Amino acid sequence: MVRELVISSYLFIFRIFFNLFKLFPQKEKTTFVASFGDNIDYVIHELKQLNDDEIVILKKTSCRVDFSTDESQKVLDFETTNLIHFVQSIYHIATSKVVFIDNYFGFLSVTDFKPNVVCVQLWHAAGAIKQFGLLDPSIVNRSERARQRFIDVYSRFTYVVVGSEKMSSIFRSSFGVQNENILRTGIPRTDFFFNKKLVNDIKHSLHESYPIINDKKVIMYAPTYRDSQLNSANIALEIETMYQELGDDYVLFLRLHPAIKGKFDNKYPEFVYDLSDYEDINHLLLVTDLLITDYSSIPFEYSLLGKPMIFFTYDLESYTNERGFWEDFESNLPGPIARTTEEVIQQIQSNQFDMDKVKAYANEWNRYSRGNSSQNIVKAVYAEEERYEAMQ
């Protein structure tokens, strides 16, 4: 009840300002609302090659990308206590011709855009394991008003960007969008993996920054968040056991989800490197020899590198009941499942990974991600804008 009251009050204020600013003239401007930011960063770089439109970035505190290094673009704090930035943000959303977002944003439920506005959902995951959107099991506990708000948000999307037909089908079910709303361009940040020079430069830089990886292999542990653990950085993987069994040959890169507020207490700094705040996880994947994850979306992109992965699903039953999966979880993974730390270690030591399965997984989920996704998006979106103007 209190939650809905807070949300309704926020949206009421947002609507008033939005409708006021909507009376102002539109500008040749693109506004990006960044929760994760990596896909947005690639699109911005490509957009600057096309035109000199004004670029505004509304950045949430969870966003790790530092957009402030480029003075040609305006960066504002979004959904914080900064009231000036709050009002300015609404102004830019209301007066832009193109709006990109990379997550669910409730404010869209009250933004009745002008007919020529193109709103693009650059969803932060290249694929999906757990259910979300209209099929998220948790929404049955929400009010009718909340469920209608979700529908209103999804109805604002002109396009939803996908990297595969499989994800296209998932978005149509999750967001209730039609086939014509699907933009089959590939995922922008995957362009990175196809840029050989940049890949080599990043690898070289990481080997200089972390010289230990010149002598030892890298295991990355990247778990997703649990709703009940957002304020704690405690992890289920038994670090001491990992260290004792694997410390001679491996180091462990820890990458916690950005939703986690707590700080990890590192008792083994010579073995564990907490890189949760490192800006771009795709950089870290380049030097990762083996990925340990669970229900995260990281494997979709990591599979492009053709490397092994283990799915540490110690809470599979409870997580299944809480979140739900799109399909049978265990039969569609590109790597083995482990339920305990001991099983993780056994999988690593046995080194029996089916790399053909990894390759097939990469092809299935990255069908349209072939190194030119950012360019494809910019061409498609701004051609749509030009078509609308030509019709007027």
C-alpha positions in Angstrom: 0.0 0.0 0.0 2.7 2.4 1.0 4.8 1.4 -2.0 1.9 2.1 -4.4 1.3 5.5 -2.8 4.9 6.5 -3.3 5.0 5.4 -6.9 1.6 7.1 -7.7 2.8 10.3 -6.1 6.1 10.2 -8.1 4.2 9.5 -11.4 1.7 12.3 -10.7 4.4 14.9 -10.4 6.2 13.4 -13.4 3.1 13.6 -15.5 2.5 17.3 -14.6 6.0 18.4 -15.6 6.0 16.2 -18.7 2.7 17.6 -20.0 4.0 21.1 -19.3 7.3 20.6 -21.1 5.5 18.8 -24.0 4.1 22.2 -25.0 7.7 23.3 -25.6 9.2 23.0 -29.2 10.8 19.7 -30.0 14.5 19.7 -30.7 16.9 17.7 -32.8 17.9 15.8 -29.7 18.2 12.2 -28.4 17.8 11.4 -24.8 19.3 8.2 -23.3 18.0 6.9 -19.9 20.8 4.7 -18.6 20.5 2.1 -15.9 23.3 -0.1 -17.1 24.7 2.1 -19.8 26.9 -0.2 -21.9 24.6 -0.7 -24.8 23.8 3.0 -24.7 27.5 3.9 -24.8 28.0 2.0 -28.1 24.9 3.6 -29.7 26.1 7.1 -28.7 29.4 6.5 -30.3 27.8 5.4 -33.6 25.2 8.2 -33.5 27.9 10.8 -33.4 29.2 9.5 -36.7 25.8 10.1 -38.3 24.7 13.6 -37.1 25.4 16.4 -34.7 22.1 16.2 -32.8 22.1 17.1 -29.1 22.8 14.1 -26.8 21.5 14.0 -23.3 22.2 11.1 -20.9 20.0 10.6 -17.8 22.1 8.4 -15.6 20.9 6.3 -12.7 23.3 5.7 -9.8 23.5 2.0 -10.7 25.1 2.8 -14.0 28.8 2.1 -14.1 29.6 3.8 -17.4 31.3 7.2 -17.0 29.7 9.4 -19.6 31.2 12.6 -18.1 34.5 12.3 -20.0 32.9 13.7 -23.2 31.9 17.3 -22.8 29.9 17.3 -26.0 27.1 15.4 -24.2 25.0 16.5 -21.3 24.8 14.1 -18.3 22.2 14.4 -15.6 21.6 12.4 -12.4 18.3 10.5 -12.9 15.8 9.4 -10.2 17.9 10.8 -7.4 17.2 13.5 -4.8 18.7 16.1 -7.1 15.5 18.1 -7.8 17.1 20.3 -10.5 18.3 17.3 -12.4 14.9 15.7 -11.9 13.0 18.6 -13.6 15.6 19.0 -16.3 15.4 15.3 -17.1 11.7 15.5 -17.6 12.2 18.5 -19.9 14.7 16.6 -22.1 12.5 13.5 -22.3 9.5 15.6 -23.3 11.3 17.6 -26.0 13.4 14.9 -27.6 12.6 13.2 -30.9 14.3 9.9 -30.0 14.4 8.3 -26.5 16.5 5.2 -25.7 16.1 3.3 -22.4 17.9 0.1 -21.2 15.6 -1.2 -18.5 12.1 -1.0 -17.1 11.3 2.6 -16.2 7.9 3.3 -14.6 7.9 7.0 -15.7 7.0 5.8 -19.2 3.5 5.0 -18.0 2.7 8.7 -17.9 4.6 9.9 -20.9 2.2 10.3 -23.8 4.8 11.1 -26.4 4.1 13.1 -29.5 3.4 10.9 -32.5 6.8 11.4 -34.1 8.8 10.3 -31.1 10.7 7.0 -31.4 11.2 5.2 -28.1 13.7 2.3 -28.2 14.1 -0.3 -25.5 17.8 -1.3 -25.5 17.2 -4.1 -22.9 20.3 -4.8 -20.8 20.4 -8.6 -21.4 21.2 -10.3 -24.6 19.0 -13.3 -23.7 16.7 -14.5 -20.9 16.7 -17.4 -18.5 14.2 -16.2 -15.9 10.8 -14.8 -16.7 10.2 -11.0 -16.5 7.7 -8.4 -17.6 4.1 -9.5 -17.9 5.1 -13.1 -17.2 7.1 -12.4 -14.0 5.4 -14.6 -11.4 5.7 -11.9 -8.8 3.3 -9.6 -10.5 0.3 -11.7 -9.3 0.9 -10.1 -5.9 0.8 -6.6 -7.3 -2.3 -4.4 -7.4 -4.4 -4.0 -10.5 -3.1 -0.4 -10.8 0.5 -1.7 -10.8 -0.3 -4.3 -13.5 -1.9 -1.7 -15.7 1.2 0.5 -15.2 3.4 -2.3 -16.5 1.2 -2.5 -19.6 1.3 1.3 -20.1 5.1 1.3 -19.9 5.5 -1.5 -22.5 3.1 0.2 -24.9 5.5 3.2 -25.2 8.1 1.1 -27.0 8.4 1.9 -30.7 11.1 -0.7 -30.9 12.7 -3.4 -28.8 16.2 -4.4 -29.8 17.0 -8.1 -30.1 20.0 -10.3 -31.0 18.1 -13.4 -31.8 14.7 -14.8 -32.8 14.5 -16.6 -29.5 14.7 -13.2 -27.7 12.2 -11.8 -30.1 9.6 -14.4 -29.1 10.4 -13.7 -25.4 9.9 -10.0 -25.7 6.6 -10.4 -27.5 5.3 -12.5 -24.6 7.0 -10.4 -21.9 6.1 -6.9 -23.1 3.0 -7.7 -25.2 4.6 -6.0 -28.2 4.0 -7.0 -31.9 6.4 -8.3 -34.4 6.7 -4.8 -36.1 8.1 -3.5 -32.8 11.1 -5.9 -32.9 14.3 -4.4 -34.2 16.5 -7.3 -35.3 19.9 -5.5 -35.3 21.9 -7.4 -32.7 23.0 -6.2 -29.3 25.3 -3.0 -29.4 27.8 -4.0 -26.8 28.6 -7.3 -28.5 30.3 -5.2 -31.3 33.2 -5.2 -28.9 34.0 -8.9 -29.4 34.4 -8.4 -33.1 36.8 -5.5 -32.9 40.1 -7.4 -33.0 42.4 -4.4 -32.3 40.4 -3.2 -29.4 40.1 -6.7 -28.0 43.9 -7.1 -28.1 44.5 -3.7 -26.6 42.1 -4.5 -23.7 43.7 -7.8 -23.1 47.1 -6.3 -22.9 45.9 -3.6 -20.5 44.4 -6.1 -18.2 47.5 -8.2 -18.1 49.4 -5.1 -17.1 46.9 -4.1 -14.4 46.6 -7.6 -13.0 50.0 -9.3 -13.6 49.0 -12.4 -11.7 46.9 -13.5 -14.7 50.1 -13.9 -16.6 50.9 -16.9 -14.4 47.5 -18.2 -13.3 44.2 -18.9 -15.0 41.1 -16.8 -14.3 37.9 -18.0 -12.9 35.1 -15.4 -12.8 32.2 -15.8 -10.4 29.3 -13.6 -11.5 26.1 -14.5 -9.7 22.8 -12.7 -10.3 21.0 -11.0 -7.4 18.4 -12.4 -5.1 15.6 -10.0 -3.9 16.2 -11.0 -0.3 20.0 -10.3 -0.5 20.2 -6.9 -2.1 21.9 -5.3 1.0 24.4 -8.1 1.5 27.5 -9.1 -0.5 27.7 -12.5 1.1 28.1 -15.2 -1.6 27.2 -18.9 -1.5 30.5 -20.0 -3.1 32.8 -21.2 -0.4 35.9 -19.1 -1.0 38.2 -20.8 1.5 37.6 -24.2 -0.1 38.1 -22.8 -3.6 41.3 -21.2 -2.4 42.7 -24.4 -0.9 41.8 -26.6 -3.9 42.5 -24.2 -6.8 44.7 -21.4 -5.4 47.9 -22.7 -6.9 46.7 -22.5 -10.5 43.8 -20.0 -10.5 42.7 -16.6 -9.3 39.0 -15.7 -8.8 37.5 -12.6 -10.2 34.3 -11.7 -8.4 31.7 -9.7 -10.2 28.6 -9.0 -8.1 25.4 -7.6 -9.7 25.1 -3.8 -9.7 21.9 -4.1 -7.6 23.9 -5.4 -4.6 24.4 -2.6 -2.2 26.8 -4.3 0.2 30.6 -4.6 0.0 32.4 -8.0 -0.2 34.6 -8.8 2.8 37.7 -10.2 1.0 39.8 -12.4 3.3 41.9 -13.8 0.4 43.2 -10.8 -1.5 45.9 -12.9 -3.1 43.2 -15.2 -4.6 40.0 -13.1 -4.9 39.9 -9.9 -6.9 36.6 -8.0 -6.3 35.9 -6.3 -9.7 32.3 -5.6 -9.1 32.9 -1.9 -9.8 34.9 -2.5 -13.0 33.1 -0.5 -15.7 32.8 -3.1 -18.5 32.3 -6.8 -17.8 33.0 -7.7 -21.4 36.6 -6.5 -20.9 36.9 -8.9 -18.0 35.4 -11.8 -20.0 38.3 -11.6 -22.4 40.8 -12.8 -19.8 38.4 -15.2 -18.1 39.2 -18.8 -18.7 36.1 -20.2 -17.0 32.9 -18.6 -15.9 30.8 -19.6 -12.9 27.4 -18.1 -12.8 23.8 -19.1 -12.1 20.7 -17.4 -13.6 22.5 -14.4 -15.0 22.5 -13.2 -18.6 26.3 -13.1 -18.9 26.6 -16.5 -20.6 24.8 -15.3 -23.7 27.7 -13.0 -24.5 30.5 -15.1 -22.9 29.5 -17.9 -25.3 30.8 -15.8 -28.2 34.3 -16.4 -26.8 33.9 -20.2 -27.0 35.0 -20.8 -23.4 33.7 -23.2 -20.7 31.2 -22.2 -18.0 29.6 -23.8 -14.9 26.2 -23.0 -13.5 26.3 -22.9 -9.7 22.6 -23.2 -8.8 22.6 -24.1 -5.1 19.1 -22.7 -4.7 17.5 -23.9 -7.9 14.2 -25.1 -6.4 13.5 -21.9 -4.5 14.6 -19.6 -7.3 12.4 -21.5 -9.8 9.4 -21.0 -7.5 10.2 -17.4 -7.0 11.2 -16.2 -10.5 10.3 -18.9 -13.0 12.1 -19.9 -16.2 11.3 -19.6 -19.8 12.0 -23.2 -20.5 13.5 -26.3 -18.8 16.5 -24.7 -17.1 18.8 -27.7 -16.8 18.4 -29.1 -20.4 19.3 -25.9 -22.2 22.5 -24.7 -20.6 25.9 -24.7 -22.4 27.7 -26.0 -19.3 27.3 -28.4 -16.4 25.2 -27.6 -13.2 26.8 -27.7 -9.8 24.8 -27.6 -6.5 27.7 -27.3 -4.1 31.2 -25.7 -4.0 32.7 -29.2 -4.0 30.9 -30.0 -7.3 32.1 -26.8 -8.8 35.7 -27.7 -7.9 35.2 -31.2 -9.4 33.9 -29.8 -12.6 36.9 -27.5 -12.9 39.4 -30.2 -12.1 37.9 -32.8 -14.5 37.8 -30.2 -17.3 35.2 -32.1 -19.3 33.3 -29.4 -21.1 31.2 -29.8 -24.2 32.4 -26.9 -26.4 30.1 -27.8 -29.3 27.2 -27.0 -27.0 28.7 -23.6 -26.2 29.1 -22.8 -29.9 25.5 -23.8 -30.6 24.3 -21.7 -27.7 26.3 -18.7 -29.0 24.8 -19.1 -32.5 21.2 -19.4 -31.1 21.3 -16.3 -28.9 23.5 -14.1 -31.0 22.2 -14.6 -34.5 22.0 -10.9 -35.3 25.0 -9.8 -33.2 27.8 -9.8 -35.8 29.9 -6.8 -35.1 27.7 -4.0 -36.6 24.8 -3.9 -34.3 25.2 -0.3 -33.2 25.4 0.9 -36.8 22.3 -1.2 -37.6 20.3 0.4 -34.8 21.3 4.0 -35.6 20.4 3.5 -39.3 17.1 1.9 -38.5 16.0 4.4 -35.8 16.9 7.6 -37.6 15.6 6.4 -40.9 12.2 6.0 -39.1 12.5 9.5 -37.9 13.2 10.8 -41.4 10.3 8.8 -42.8 7.9 10.4 -40.4 9.1 13.9 -41.1 8.8 13.3 -44.9 5.2 12.3 -44.4 4.3 15.6 -42.7 
